[in-house]
Amino acid sequence: MIPGPRNLLTDVPGLLVGHADDDGLLSGTTVVLCDEATTASVDVRGGGPGTRDTELLSPEMTVPGVDAVVISGGSAYGLDAASGVQAWLRDKGRGYPVGPVTVPIVPQAILFDLINGGDKDWGRFPPYRDLGWSACDRAGVDFAVGSVGAGLGCTTARHRGGLGSASLVTEDGFTVGAIVAVNCVGRVTIGDGPHFWAGGWEVGDEFGGRGLPSRVEEEALKPYSKLDALSATTPALVATDAILTKAEAKRLAVMAQDGMARAIHPVHTPLDGDTVFALATGRTAMKDPTLDMLRIGAAAARCLARAIARAVFEAGQDGRGPAKWPAYRDEFPR
């Protein structure tokens, strides 16, 4: 398997990604826009999730597809971002038809970045609704990774977190991609060294090319946590161009969660809200649903692990991000 041409989620046709953020706020929003109503599901593993409209994504629920998915900082305040995205979509005539009206379907997951050093004294109304609208205006096939969008205020137990993405094309020609905002309780790197837990899944030198250490010492296996373990959650999204049912999209989200386990230690803790959305844009039919799903799900887990490492590797460029946490590439220059 090789990455798509951009090594980004948008290698999956039918998707655009946009960011909006504020350096003073030290927070932001990222939106994944679908060009049409798209099959979706979700899997939640962390003990402290913050979400909107995720129940709609259960296979037995009525709504067949979503118009966008939002990942945002701001904790519960950040749930306003989906309202901004919903307003933007309504303005474009998008949404689920209900008689004479349409209702855009916009699930969301948030992360906790309220005590990362930014100015959260925003007055009467949080800024996330406006950030959601702005992120839609800026959406395209090319987008930045690192300390941008929902990743701007992210942290890990050791380094600044960030926004990461990666893609793969399977042997059967299916394109798979992932996007993630890494704000975990645990570490993405092994011990005090420069190696990433996801090093064995790297393609080329997309996050430094250091691979894995010859031995992992016991000290590195201790469940270290960040300065304030309550300020966590890693929301993510994986996508494929395969034609999937909602039940198959659910299985894709479940399989993709393994990517978090490969890249973060510890993971899925009581203090994280780890959430993985899955989208299927429906461009390519599966010939063998069982075997094809196995390969697509395996690719999604690998993409997510790589996206997590890329997020931390690229975070902090131009000095952006929470100052209390070092940037990986400041500590370990290329």
NORLIN-V87428 format. One record per residue. N is the residue number from 0. RES is the residue in one small letter. PHI is phi as a letter, one per 40 degrees, with the letter a starting at -180 (none if undefined). Layout:
N;RES;PHI
N;RES;PHI
This chain:
0;m;none
1;i;b
2;p;c
3;g;c
4;p;c
5;r;b
6;n;f
7;l;b
8;l;d
9;t;c
10;d;c
11;v;c
12;p;c
13;g;h
14;l;b
15;l;b
16;v;b
17;g;b
18;h;b
19;a;a
20;d;a
21;d;a
22;d;c
23;g;c
24;l;c
25;l;f
26;s;a
27;g;a
28;t;b
29;t;b
30;v;b
31;v;b
32;l;c
33;c;c
34;d;c
35;e;a
36;a;d
37;t;b
38;t;d
39;a;a
40;s;a
41;v;a
42;d;b
43;v;b
44;r;b
45;g;c
46;g;c
47;g;b
48;p;c
49;g;b
50;t;a
51;r;b
52;d;f
53;t;c
54;e;c
55;l;c
56;l;c
57;s;c
58;p;d
59;e;c
60;m;c
61;t;c
62;v;c
63;p;c
64;g;a
65;v;b
66;d;c
67;a;a
68;v;b
69;v;b
70;i;b
71;s;a
72;g;c
73;g;g
74;s;f
75;a;c
76;y;c
77;g;c
78;l;c
79;d;c
80;a;d
81;a;c
82;s;c
83;g;c
84;v;c
85;q;c
86;a;c
87;w;c
88;l;c
89;r;c
90;d;c
91;k;c
92;g;g
93;r;c
94;g;i
95;y;c
96;p;c
97;v;b
98;g;g
99;p;c
100;v;b
101;t;b
102;v;b
103;p;c
104;i;b
105;v;b
106;p;c
107;q;a
108;a;b
109;i;b
110;l;b
111;f;c
112;d;b
113;l;c
114;i;b
115;n;b
116;g;h
117;g;c
118;d;c
119;k;c
120;d;c
121;w;c
122;g;g
123;r;c
124;f;b
125;p;c
126;p;c
127;y;c
128;r;c
129;d;c
130;l;c
131;g;c
132;w;c
133;s;c
134;a;c
135;c;c
136;d;d
137;r;c
138;a;c
139;g;a
140;v;c
141;d;b
142;f;a
143;a;c
144;v;b
145;g;h
146;s;c
147;v;a
148;g;f
149;a;c
150;g;c
151;l;d
152;g;c
153;c;c
154;t;a
155;t;b
156;a;c
157;r;b
158;h;b
159;r;c
160;g;c
161;g;i
162;l;b
163;g;b
164;s;a
165;a;a
166;s;a
167;l;a
168;v;b
169;t;c
170;e;d
171;d;c
172;g;g
173;f;c
174;t;c
175;v;b
176;g;a
177;a;a
178;i;a
179;v;a
180;a;b
181;v;c
182;n;a
183;c;c
184;v;c
185;g;c
186;r;b
187;v;c
188;t;b
189;i;c
190;g;f
191;d;c
192;g;c
193;p;c
194;h;c
195;f;c
196;w;d
197;a;c
198;g;d
199;g;c
200;w;b
201;e;c
202;v;b
203;g;g
204;d;b
205;e;c
206;f;b
207;g;h
208;g;g
209;r;c
210;g;g
211;l;b
212;p;c
213;s;c
214;r;a
215;v;b
216;e;c
217;e;d
218;e;d
219;a;c
220;l;c
221;k;c
222;p;c
223;y;c
224;s;b
225;k;c
226;l;d
227;d;b
228;a;c
229;l;c
230;s;c
231;a;b
232;t;h
233;t;b
234;p;c
235;a;a
236;l;a
237;v;b
238;a;a
239;t;a
240;d;c
241;a;c
242;i;c
243;l;b
244;t;c
245;k;c
246;a;c
247;e;c
248;a;c
249;k;c
250;r;c
251;l;c
252;a;c
253;v;c
254;m;c
255;a;c
256;q;d
257;d;c
258;g;c
259;m;c
260;a;c
261;r;c
262;a;b
263;i;b
264;h;b
265;p;c
266;v;b
267;h;f
268;t;c
269;p;c
270;l;b
271;d;c
272;g;b
273;d;d
274;t;b
275;v;b
276;f;c
277;a;b
278;l;b
279;a;b
280;t;c
281;g;g
282;r;c
283;t;b
284;a;c
285;m;c
286;k;c
287;d;b
288;p;d
289;t;c
290;l;c
291;d;c
292;m;c
293;l;d
294;r;c
295;i;c
296;g;c
297;a;c
298;a;c
299;a;c
300;a;c
301;r;c
302;c;d
303;l;c
304;a;d
305;r;c
306;a;c
307;i;c
308;a;c
309;r;c
310;a;d
311;v;c
312;f;c
313;e;c
314;a;c
315;g;g
316;q;c
317;d;g
318;g;g
319;r;c
320;g;h
321;p;c
322;a;c
323;k;c
324;w;b
325;p;c
326;a;c
327;y;d
328;r;c
329;d;c
330;e;c
331;f;b
332;p;c
333;r;c
